[in-house]
Amino acid sequence: MKETKLSTVIDVISMGPFGSDIKVDNFISQGIPVLNGSNLTSHKLVENSFKYVSLEKANKLGKANAFRGDIIITHRGTLGQVAYIPQNSKYERYVISQSQFRVRFNDDLDPVYFSYLMKSEYGQKKLLSFKSHVGVPALAQATSNFKRLELKLHNNIDQKKIAAVLSALDDKIELNNQINTELEAMAKTLYDYWFVQFDFPDENGKPYQSSGGKMVFNDILKREIPVGWEVTVFNDWISKTKTGDWGKEAVEGNYTEHVYCVRGADINGLNGKGEVKAPERFILKNNLVKSLKPNDFVVEISGGSPTQSTGRIALLTEASLKRFDSNVICSNFCKALSLKDDEYVFNFLQEWQRLYDAGVFFGYEGKTSGIKNFLFDSFMTSYDIVKPPKNLVEKFYKQVETLENKKQINLQQNQELAQLRDWLLPMLMNGQVRVGEN
């Protein structure tokens, strides 16, 4: 390993545009994608939801353009974010935000290796060494100070070996996530077909409504539903709710029971869209009754954003709970639900998510001290939904359970792969572990 000043291995380095150069009215439906912090959550650029500017606008921004092979670094806001734009990325060209700068290295520094190096404790310490402690978090004189950094680097051959090992782990995680996305899409499609379009298989195995199945107009829903189906509210499906808890950071007095506390920020991870980083807490022994059980739901009741409503939901299965080595509760900003009949869990989840995606929950929000709150009781007792018959729910449960089990196997594997990657990363970077010839 050799101490190297970054200025000797940099070909190009440039800052993002001024904030005034990219305005809301610049955005179009398709064009050159604009990067932000959510795209830099991994070592590799995440092809997340983008906003776009025109080719003409991108050309005017000049040095704020980034290309395949570049490294993107956040210098303001959430500091320490580093990502590599792969050679096989979806777009050939991107525009960086005013909070980022981009770097292109010469052949002496492998960009994938560098992206992992910057994820290590050593790399983060170096990168944040010129952090400004006044005002908004920022890297002072970002590009000039970055060029002055001196890092211990492996030789080029070892750089590529380390990058290959760590990338293989992350590529498998990414593949599992893609498979899970397809599994979720299959469950959603089946639900829409059976319970929204009402083309579930009739007694002859044909799609019910399309084959002339008898429908009746419902005055409450103002639409036709299959004969014999009920109209109800979500509250009728629930056996009990569990309030959240936060406890203490360490053992203190009677706060002795170790738990993991699921927050709204962990809901996406529980659903397989990122990692779960539920903090470890200590609660009262009496509050262990709040522990989550298989087939419980966690609902976010406070939080959200102008573009994201409260009411996000996650299903806790037996497999997902096994990803924790202790009891799991939800935080004060969430609520847990248990159903009267576990075979309705996938119907409950799909109908809730369908309404969430349609923006229904924006209509059930209030504000307290600037924080959005989900009007849970009002929604649960007033929003009318269709409740299908038990025999059809059982058939749906059996099919979706198979998909869910496959998804949970992938998530468990992802957790193990991420732990292996995070264990290897610092040891590979400091030379404690080396990659063999094979």
Secondary structure as UniProt FT lines:
FT   STRAND          2..5
FT   HELIX           6..8
FT   STRAND          10..15
FT   HELIX           19..21
FT   HELIX           24..26
FT   STRAND          32..34
FT   HELIX           37..40
FT   STRAND          51..53
FT   HELIX           55..61
FT   HELIX           62..64
FT   STRAND          65..67
FT   TURN            68..69
FT   STRAND          71..74
FT   TURN            79..80
FT   STRAND          82..84
FT   TURN            87..88
FT   STRAND          93..95
FT   TURN            98..99
FT   STRAND          100..105
FT   TURN            107..108
FT   HELIX           111..117
FT   TURN            118..119
FT   HELIX           121..127
FT   HELIX           128..130
FT   STRAND          131..132
FT   STRAND          138..139
FT   TURN            140..141
FT   HELIX           142..148
FT   STRAND          150..153
FT   HELIX           156..191
FT   HELIX           192..196
FT   TURN            203..204
FT   TURN            208..212
FT   STRAND          215..218
FT   TURN            219..222
FT   STRAND          223..226
FT   TURN            227..228
FT   STRAND          230..233
FT   HELIX           234..237
FT   STRAND          238..243
FT   TURN            253..254
FT   STRAND          255..262
FT   HELIX           264..266
FT   HELIX           267..270
FT   TURN            271..272
FT   STRAND          280..284
FT   HELIX           285..290
FT   TURN            294..295
FT   STRAND          296..300
FT   STRAND          302..303
FT   STRAND          313..316
FT   HELIX           318..321
FT   TURN            322..323
FT   STRAND          327..330
FT   TURN            332..333
FT   STRAND          334..339
FT   HELIX           342..344
FT   HELIX           345..357
FT   TURN            358..359
FT   HELIX           360..364
FT   STRAND          365..368
FT   TURN            369..370
FT   STRAND          371..374
FT   HELIX           376..382
FT   STRAND          384..387
FT   HELIX           390..429
FT   TURN            430..431
//
